Amino acid sequence: MTTIKSSEAATTKSHKEYFGPFLPEFREHAHLLVYWGYEGARRKIQQPENDQDKEESITGFLAVAIEDRLDAFDRNDWCKYYSVHDNPPVETEGRSGKYRLQADLIIKSTSEGGPQYVFEAKRLKKNGHPVSVYTGSEGMGCFISGKYASRYDEAGMLGYVQSDCLAEWKDKVKRKIDQDTTNLRLITCSQRDEQVICAFPLEWVSKHGRNSVMRPITIYHILLDCCVE
């Protein structure tokens, strides 16, 4: 019987936990589902009587609309391989039961390994919801610290824009990321625009070192117009 040394066991465990790069199709499908969810939920999101001002409400509207699309009779064939999860508990070292952390939105594939595209969402509003919350420890920091998506090389941030226009907030967020030199949010290369699907023309990407793992993480930033009509 071969005995595995502790260092070898740790390496094996780490290798098992790391999923590897996502296929472009998985990234595209996750983006499409978010867009379809937004289109399906936009009317509710932009009506004040639906309490759209709350982050949890918006995420809930998105998740329900995505699930409706996944269950639709005329759905795309690939939809049968996906599920959506709204505020699911995430297993994190040192936390269990009701103390587990909760990611905002997860698109999960039933393909080999069951990869998950994890999205964290933050409101962006002139009064009370600044860029620093989006880029901070409870926003982007959830990925950079390794609390969320530690198995993966990429994840997504959703900005629920509730004042001004998307382009203005994009500029503000990008400037904040470039200017912030704290260890929590070290950027490893220049931010770049990347249009995964045509429905999100303002999308961009930032890449960051992580405190808890050797691999950096690439964050795809998607801004959604959630202003009340």
Backbone hydrogen bonds in HBPLUS format (Angstrom, degrees):
<---DONOR---> <-ACCEPTOR-->    atom                        ^
c    i                          cat <-CA-CA->   ^        H-A-AA   ^      H-
h    n   atom  resd res      DA  || num        DHA   H-A  angle D-A-AA Bond
n    s   type  num  typ     dist DA aas  dist angle  dist       angle   num
A0008-GLU N   A0005-LYS O   3.05 MM   3  5.18 116.3  2.47  98.6 114.0     1
A0009-ALA N   A0005-LYS O   2.83 MM   4  6.11 154.6  1.89 154.8 163.2     2
A0010-ALA N   A0006-SER O   2.92 MM   4  6.12 153.8  1.99 145.0 151.5     3
A0011-THR N   A0007-SER O   3.09 MM   4  6.32 151.6  2.17 138.5 146.0     4
A0012-THR N   A0008-GLU O   2.89 MM   4  6.17 159.3  1.94 149.2 154.8     5
A0013-LYS N   A0009-ALA O   2.83 MM   4  6.03 161.7  1.87 151.0 156.1     6
A0014-SER N   A0010-ALA O   2.89 MM   4  6.05 162.4  1.92 147.4 152.2     7
A0015-HIS N   A0011-THR O   2.90 MM   4  6.09 159.1  1.95 148.8 154.7     8
A0016-LYS N   A0012-THR O   2.92 MM   4  6.12 152.4  1.99 146.9 154.6     9
A0017-GLU N   A0013-LYS O   3.00 MM   4  6.23 153.2  2.07 149.8 156.6    10
A0018-TYR N   A0014-SER O   3.06 MM   4  6.25 147.5  2.17 147.2 155.3    11
A0019-PHE N   A0151-ARG O   2.97 MM 132  5.61 166.7  1.99 142.3 146.4    12
A0026-PHE N   A0023-LEU O   3.00 MM   3  5.35 125.6  2.31 107.6 120.9    13
A0027-ARG N   A0023-LEU O   3.26 MM   4  6.67 161.5  2.30 157.3 161.7    14
A0028-GLU N   A0024-PRO O   2.93 MM   4  6.14 161.9  1.97 150.5 155.7    15
A0029-HIS N   A0025-GLU O   2.87 MM   4  5.99 161.6  1.91 147.8 152.8    16
A0030-ALA N   A0026-PHE O   2.99 MM   4  6.15 161.2  2.02 150.4 155.3    17
A0031-HIS N   A0027-ARG O   3.07 MM   4  6.30 156.6  2.12 146.6 152.9    18
A0032-LEU N   A0028-GLU O   2.87 MM   4  6.12 159.9  1.91 151.5 157.5    19
A0033-LEU N   A0029-HIS O   2.94 MM   4  6.14 158.5  1.98 151.1 156.2    20
A0034-VAL N   A0030-ALA O   3.15 MM   4  6.38 153.6  2.22 142.5 149.2    21
A0035-TYR N   A0031-HIS O   2.94 MM   4  6.25 160.9  1.97 152.3 157.8    22
A0036-TRP N   A0032-LEU O   2.79 MM   4  6.04 166.6  1.81 156.2 159.8    23
A0037-GLY N   A0033-LEU O   2.87 MM   4  5.96 153.8  1.94 141.8 149.6    24
A0038-TYR N   A0034-VAL O   2.88 MM   4  6.13 154.6  1.95 147.1 154.0    25
A0039-GLU N   A0035-TYR O   2.85 MM   4  6.14 163.8  1.88 156.3 160.4    26
A0040-GLY N   A0036-TRP O   2.91 MM   4  6.04 156.4  1.96 144.8 151.7    27
A0041-ALA N   A0037-GLY O   2.91 MM   4  6.01 134.9  2.12 140.7 152.7    28
A0041-ALA N   A0038-TYR O   3.21 MM   3  5.09 128.4  2.49  91.4 104.9    29
A0042-ARG N   A0038-TYR O   2.80 MM   4  5.53 118.6  2.18 146.4 158.3    30
A0044-LYS N   A0041-ALA O   3.04 MM   3  5.47 116.0  2.47 110.5 125.1    31
A0045-ILE N   A0041-ALA O   2.90 MM   4  6.08 165.9  1.92 160.8 165.5    32
A0046-GLN N   A0042-ARG O   2.94 MM   4  6.05 154.3  2.01 155.9 160.7    33
A0047-GLN N   A0044-LYS O   3.27 MM   3  5.35 168.0  2.29 108.1 110.4    34
A0229-GLU N   A0046-GLN O   3.27 MM 183  5.76 158.4  2.32 140.0 141.5    35
A0050-ASN N   A0047-GLN O   3.05 MM   3  5.76 163.1  2.08 121.7 127.1    36
A0051-ASP N   A0048-PRO O   3.07 MM   3  5.56 148.3  2.17 122.3 121.7    37
A0054-LYS N   A0051-ASP O   3.37 MM   3  6.39 177.4  2.37 126.9 127.0    38
A0058-ILE N   A0054-LYS O   3.19 MM   4  6.55 161.8  2.22 154.8 158.6    39
A0059-THR N   A0055-GLU O   3.04 MM   4  6.30 170.2  2.05 157.3 159.7    40
A0060-GLY N   A0056-GLU O   2.91 MM   4  6.03 152.1  1.99 141.3 149.6    41
A0061-PHE N   A0057-SER O   2.90 MM   4  6.19 155.2  1.96 151.0 157.1    42
A0062-LEU N   A0058-ILE O   2.97 MM   4  6.28 160.2  2.01 153.0 158.3    43
A0063-ALA N   A0059-THR O   2.92 MM   4  6.16 164.8  1.95 152.2 155.9    44
A0064-VAL N   A0060-GLY O   3.03 MM   4  6.21 164.3  2.05 152.1 155.6    45
A0065-ALA N   A0061-PHE O   3.08 MM   4  6.23 162.3  2.11 148.3 153.2    46
A0066-ILE N   A0062-LEU O   2.87 MM   4  6.11 152.7  1.94 152.7 161.0    47
A0067-GLU N   A0063-ALA O   2.93 MM   4  6.13 161.4  1.96 148.7 153.8    48
A0068-ASP N   A0064-VAL O   2.93 MM   4  6.18 153.3  2.01 146.3 153.7    49
A0069-ARG N   A0065-ALA O   3.10 MM   4  6.33 150.5  2.19 139.3 146.6    50
A0070-LEU N   A0066-ILE O   2.90 MM   4  6.22 154.2  1.97 151.1 158.8    51
A0071-ASP N   A0067-GLU O   2.97 MM   4  6.15 142.1  2.11 145.4 155.1    52
A0072-ALA N   A0069-ARG O   3.31 MM   3  5.08 156.6  2.37  96.6 103.5    53
A0075-ARG N   A0072-ALA O   3.27 MM   3  5.15 152.4  2.35 111.9 108.9    54
A0079-CYS N   A0076-ASN O   3.03 MM   3  5.51 153.1  2.10 114.0 122.3    55
A0080-LYS N   A0077-ASP O   3.44 MM   3  6.29 163.5  2.47 119.1 121.6    56
A0081-TYR N   A0078-TRP O   3.10 MM   3  5.81 166.8  2.12 120.1 124.3    57
A0082-TYR N   A0079-CYS O   3.11 MM   3  5.53 157.8  2.16 122.7 121.5    58
A0110-THR N   A0081-TYR O   2.85 MM  29  5.26 149.4  1.95 147.0 150.1    59
A0083-SER N   A0108-LYS O   2.92 MM  25  5.29 143.4  2.05 147.0 156.3    60
A0108-LYS N   A0083-SER O   2.89 MM  25  5.29 167.7  1.90 156.4 159.6    61
A0085-HIS N   A0106-ILE O   2.91 MM  21  5.12 146.8  2.02 149.2 157.4    62
A0106-ILE N   A0085-HIS O   2.95 MM  21  5.12 154.1  2.02 146.0 153.0    63
A0087-ASN N   A0104-ASP O   2.86 MM  17  4.51 164.4  1.88 124.8 128.3    64
A0090-VAL N   A0101-LEU O   2.65 MM  11  5.34 154.7  1.71 158.2 158.8    65
A0095-ARG N   A0092-THR O   2.99 MM   3  5.55 156.3  2.05 145.9 144.1    66
A0099-TYR N   A0096-SER O   3.02 MM   3  5.43 147.9  2.12 139.0 136.6    67
A0100-ARG N   A0097-GLY O   3.19 MM   3  5.81 166.7  2.20 120.7 122.2    68
A0105-LEU N   A0119-PHE O   3.12 MM  14  5.10 159.7  2.16 153.1 150.7    69
A0119-PHE N   A0105-LEU O   2.77 MM  14  5.10 162.7  1.79 172.9 171.4    70
A0107-ILE N   A0117-TYR O   2.99 MM  10  5.09 164.5  2.01 143.5 146.5    71
A0117-TYR N   A0107-ILE O   2.77 MM  10  5.09 171.6  1.78 153.5 155.1    72
A0109-SER N   A0115-PRO O   3.00 MM   6  5.60 169.6  2.01 169.7 172.9    73
A0114-GLY N   A0111-SER O   2.83 MM   3  5.38 160.2  1.86 140.9 145.7    74
A0156-GLY N   A0118-VAL O   2.95 MM  38  6.21 169.8  1.96 160.1 159.9    75
A0120-GLU N   A0156-GLY O   2.99 MM  36  6.50 152.4  2.06 157.9 162.7    76
A0158-LEU N   A0120-GLU O   2.85 MM  38  6.13 161.7  1.88 150.8 155.2    77
A0122-LYS N   A0158-LEU O   2.97 MM  36  6.42 154.5  2.04 168.3 176.6    78
A0160-TYR N   A0122-LYS O   2.91 MM  38  6.04 160.6  1.95 139.6 145.7    79
A0124-LEU N   A0160-TYR O   2.91 MM  36  5.76 158.3  1.96 138.3 133.3    80
A0162-GLN N   A0124-LEU O   2.81 MM  38  5.92 173.7  1.81 161.4 160.4    81
A0125-LYS N   A0129-HIS O   2.98 MM   4  4.87 165.7  2.00 131.3 136.1    82
A0133-VAL N   A0130-PRO O   3.19 MM   3  5.81 150.0  2.29 113.0 119.8    83
A0134-TYR N   A0131-VAL O   2.97 MM   3  5.17 115.2  2.40 103.2 118.9    84
A0135-THR N   A0131-VAL O   2.98 MM   4  6.32 159.8  2.02 160.2 166.3    85
A0136-GLY N   A0132-SER O   2.88 MM   4  5.48 117.1  2.29 125.8 139.9    86
A0140-MET N   A0134-TYR O   2.97 MM   6  6.41 153.0  2.05 149.1 156.0    87
A0139-GLY N   A0136-GLY O   3.05 MM   3  5.25 156.9  2.10 108.2 115.5    88
A0141-GLY N   A0136-GLY O   2.80 MM   5  5.48 154.6  1.87 156.5 149.7    89
A0142-CYS N   A0139-GLY O   3.08 MM   3  5.78 158.4  2.13 118.3 123.7    90
A0143-PHE N   A0140-MET O   2.97 MM   3  5.66 142.4  2.11 118.3 127.2    91
A0144-ILE N   A0140-MET O   3.15 MM   4  6.46 164.3  2.18 149.2 154.0    92
A0145-SER N   A0141-GLY O   2.88 MM   4  5.65 154.6  1.95 141.2 146.3    93
A0148-TYR N   A0142-CYS O   2.92 MM   6  5.65 154.1  1.99 147.2 144.6    94
A0146-GLY N   A0143-PHE O   3.08 MM   3  5.15 143.4  2.22  98.0 109.0    95
A0211-ASN N   A0144-ILE O   3.25 MM  67  6.75 147.5  2.36 155.4 164.9    96
A0152-TYR N   A0149-ALA O   3.08 MM   3  5.34 155.9  2.14 109.0 116.5    97
A0218-THR N   A0153-ASP O   2.83 MM  65  6.17 165.7  1.85 147.4 150.5    98
A0155-ALA N   A0218-THR O   3.06 MM  63  6.57 143.9  2.19 157.6 164.4    99
A0220-TYR N   A0155-ALA O   2.96 MM  65  6.34 166.4  1.98 155.1 157.6   100
A0157-MET N   A0220-TYR O   2.85 MM  63  6.15 163.1  1.88 156.1 159.8   101
A0222-ILE N   A0157-MET O   2.91 MM  65  6.16 168.9  1.92 167.4 170.9   102
A0159-GLY N   A0222-ILE O   2.81 MM  63  6.16 163.2  1.83 153.9 158.5   103
A0224-LEU N   A0159-GLY O   2.83 MM  65  6.02 170.5  1.84 164.6 164.6   104
A0161-VAL N   A0224-LEU O   2.92 MM  63  5.88 148.3  2.02 158.0 168.0   105
A0226-CYS N   A0161-VAL O   2.76 MM  65  5.28 151.1  1.84 147.2 154.3   106
A0169-TRP N   A0165-CYS O   3.32 MM   4  6.69 162.5  2.36 152.7 157.0   107
A0170-LYS N   A0166-LEU O   2.89 MM   4  6.14 151.5  1.98 152.3 161.3   108
A0171-ASP N   A0167-ALA O   3.11 MM   4  6.37 162.1  2.15 148.1 151.2   109
A0172-LYS N   A0168-GLU O   3.05 MM   4  6.35 157.4  2.10 147.1 153.6   110
A0173-VAL N   A0169-TRP O   2.89 MM   4  6.04 168.2  1.90 155.0 157.4   111
A0174-LYS N   A0170-LYS O   2.97 MM   4  6.10 168.9  1.99 154.6 158.0   112
A0175-ARG N   A0171-ASP O   3.02 MM   4  6.13 159.2  2.06 146.0 151.7   113
A0176-LYS N   A0172-LYS O   3.02 MM   4  6.22 158.4  2.07 147.1 153.2   114
A0177-ILE N   A0173-VAL O   2.96 MM   4  6.23 159.1  2.01 153.4 158.8   115
A0178-ASP N   A0174-LYS O   3.04 MM   4  6.26 161.1  2.08 149.0 153.8   116
A0179-GLN N   A0175-ARG O   2.93 MM   4  6.06 148.5  2.03 148.1 156.8   117
A0180-ASP N   A0176-LYS O   3.00 MM   4  5.96 138.6  2.18 145.8 154.5   118
A0185-ARG N   A0182-THR O   3.19 MM   3  5.81 142.7  2.34 113.6 121.5   119
A0209-GLY N   A0186-LEU O   3.19 MM  23  5.88 149.8  2.29 148.8 157.9   120
A0188-THR N   A0207-LYS O   2.87 MM  19  5.73 162.8  1.90 137.5 143.3   121
A0192-ARG N   A0205-VAL O   3.08 MM  13  5.40 157.8  2.13 146.3 153.3   122
A0205-VAL N   A0192-ARG O   2.75 MM  13  5.40 159.1  1.79 158.4 165.4   123
A0194-GLU N   A0203-GLU O   3.23 MM   9  5.88 159.0  2.28 120.7 127.1   124
A0200-PHE N   A0197-ILE O   3.16 MM   3  5.93 166.8  2.18 122.6 126.2   125
A0203-GLU N   A0200-PHE O   3.31 MM   3  5.64 168.4  2.32 115.1 117.0   126
A0221-HIS N   A0204-TRP O   2.86 MM  17  5.45 177.0  1.86 169.4 169.7   127
A0206-SER N   A0219-ILE O   3.05 MM  13  5.37 156.5  2.11 146.3 153.7   128
A0219-ILE N   A0206-SER O   2.77 MM  13  5.37 172.4  1.78 170.8 172.1   129
A0208-HIS N   A0217-ILE O   2.89 MM   9  5.40 163.3  1.92 150.7 155.3   130
A0217-ILE N   A0208-HIS O   2.82 MM   9  5.40 155.5  1.88 153.7 161.1   131
